[in-house]
Amino acid sequence: MAEKSKLWYLENFNLFSSLDKDKMMELNKLISDREIKGNEPIYFANEPSKTIYFLKTGRVKITKYLLDGSEKIIAIINPGEIFGEMAYLNEDQRTDYAVTVEPSMICAINKNDLDSFIEKNPGLNLKLTKILGLRLKSFSERIEDLIFKDADQRIASFILRYSEKNGKKIGDQIFIKPFLKHQNIGELTACSRQTVNYFLTDLRNKGIIDFDRTKLVINKIDVLKKLIS
């Protein structure tokens, strides 16, 4: 990959956006790039946790496998986001799997190299702490949804949070592109694919949202918010 393109990607990670060009060049020497096909593993549970990853393009799912062999998706990682971050918090072994959802480009940095770089650039520590805090907040909100909300409310709540993070507001509408498969939404909300499909179709019939295989559009966000209040 051309050096200019690599630096452009690094500049578009929120964590590194405040670095000047010299520091960005220094960071670039510590990072390795890798292109991975869709549905391919990046790391496995129980392997040593030594690397932090940043997603440049594509999408990655963080998942666990239960004793019966079923898969439970914990999170969907979108471009510009960090994953495998527990290595930075001194996790010895991975407890989950990272798998590409579609062809993806990632960059990886050894946790010791990142530690050393942050020591020389202490402003990054606050930004990284904030990112990790938001990740934990998101997990906490999902647990509350599972405890206190019914299936329809969990799906509506997920759509709202996902739109806040990944949506683009155009006029009175919010566009989310690409969106997720109904099966993925079901795994993230503890609902069946059929329940997700029925609920989203009902919202579309009421004009609250619109969706197809490539995108979701929220037409009436205030109405959607009332469903979880």
PyMOL commands that set and color helices and strands:
alter all, ss='L'
color gray80, all
select helices_A, chain A and resi 3-11+14-16+21-30+85-87+111-120+123-148+151-166+182-189+193-205+221-226
alter helices_A, ss='H'
color red, helices_A
select strands_A, chain A and resi 32-36+41-43+51-57+60-65+71-77+82-83+97-100+104-110+168-170+173-176+209-211+216-218
alter strands_A, ss='S'
color yellow, strands_A
deselect
rebuild
show_as cartoon
